[in-house]
Structure formats: C-alpha cells, structure tokens
Amino acid sequence: MKKLCLGLLIAGAFTSGAAMAQTCTTPGTWTPDAAGTPSVSSDLCAGSDSVALYCDFLDSAGKNDAVWQVTFAAGFTATQITVTGGAAGFNPVIYMYTAACATGSGCVQSGDSGTPIPLAGTAAGSYFLAASAASSDASGACGTVTLGTNGTFPVSLQSFTVG
C-alpha cells in the first residue's frame, strides 16, 4: 500500500507541473540538455492572455499565451528553437524578447511552425520566450504548442558558498 501511495504522489507531482500555466506572473523555465530534451508544451486554450503586444507591433490581444524564461550561458550549443502545434484557425508563433515580460518589447527573434527562431549570434543572458496565436488569427484562437530545440542552453552558476 505504501508503494502505491508513493507512486500516486510521484505521478501527481509530474502531471501537476505540466498543467500549470506559464504566465508573466509565473513564467515556466526550460533548460534542455545537449540533445535538446526535454521539449516544453502548453495548452494555450487553458492559459491566459498575459501579453497584448509582441515586438512593439504584433497584436496578440485576446489570444492566450505561454511564457518561459530562458537563460543562455556562454557555450550554449542550440542553434534554433522550433514551435509545433496548430489547428484550424490557430497558427502558433513564438517570440524571444528582453524587456519586461508583460510588455513584449525588446524583440530579439520571432518564429512560427515553418520558421524556427535562429540562435546564432544570441548573446548570453536571460530572455522571455512566449508562444501565442499569430496576429492574423481571430481573437480566442488557441491550441497546444510544443517548443523544441537541438541543443543546450545551460545556465551558468551565479554564486556558490560552503557553509
């Protein structure tokens, strides 16, 4: 019985993390390994609209989004970030930007299911990575998105103490 309860508790912990919405208030994190795994996914239909405008001109008002905070350390190996998903009337897009999360400004790159975000020349540092419906989609357009990459963008150690 103890093993069953422990197994259910562990399973619940893994599934509850996937169900949490990634918003500007509580962005998700993503630290893929050298093979680019794991990918991250979100059901935008179950999310909220945290950012109304991306890259200072791409309107996403009325469209839910998911936001992750990613950090690129020197020596990262990933060369691109992809987004997959989509359905009738829903075309997923991704934005990587540096400004405050809810403003969506400081656009570094954007991409869609046919055009990955290239990472060549990306400076080490922290960025927001958001997925939403394309600005040309109708208000309320949503679906499940999955972000993937082909390498790592490891975080660097900021401080270390021995007590």
C-alpha positions, 0 to 999 in steps of 0.5 A, spaced: 500 500 500 505 504 501 508 503 494 502 505 491 501 511 495 508 513 493 507 512 486 500 516 486 504 522 489 510 521 484 505 521 478 501 527 481 507 531 482 509 530 474 502 531 471 501 537 476 507 541 473 505 540 466 498 543 467 500 549 470 500 555 466 506 559 464 504 566 465 508 573 466 506 572 473 509 565 473 513 564 467 515 556 466 523 555 465 526 550 460 533 548 460 534 542 455 540 538 455 545 537 449 540 533 445 535 538 446 530 534 451 526 535 454 521 539 449 516 544 453 508 544 451 502 548 453 495 548 452 494 555 450 486 554 450 487 553 458 492 559 459 491 566 459 492 572 455 498 575 459 501 579 453 497 584 448 503 586 444 509 582 441 515 586 438 512 593 439 507 591 433 504 584 433 497 584 436 496 578 440 490 581 444 485 576 446 489 570 444 492 566 450 499 565 451 505 561 454 511 564 457 518 561 459 524 564 461 530 562 458 537 563 460 543 562 455 550 561 458 556 562 454 557 555 450 550 554 449 550 549 443 542 550 440 542 553 434 534 554 433 528 553 437 522 550 433 514 551 435 509 545 433 502 545 434 496 548 430 489 547 428 484 550 424 484 557 425 490 557 430 497 558 427 502 558 433 508 563 433 513 564 438 517 570 440 524 571 444 524 578 447 528 582 453 524 587 456 519 586 461 515 580 460 508 583 460 510 588 455 513 584 449 518 589 447 525 588 446 524 583 440 530 579 439 527 573 434 520 571 432 518 564 429 512 560 427 511 552 425 515 553 418 520 558 421 524 556 427 527 562 431 535 562 429 540 562 435 546 564 432 549 570 434 544 570 441 548 573 446 548 570 453 543 572 458 536 571 460 530 572 455 522 571 455 520 566 450 512 566 449 508 562 444 501 565 442 496 565 436 499 569 430 496 576 429 492 574 423 488 569 427 481 571 430 481 573 437 480 566 442 484 562 437 488 557 441 491 550 441 497 546 444 504 548 442 510 544 443 517 548 443 523 544 441 530 545 440 537 541 438 541 543 443 543 546 450 542 552 453 545 551 460 545 556 465 551 558 468 552 558 476 551 565 479 554 564 486 556 558 490 558 558 498 560 552 503 557 553 509 
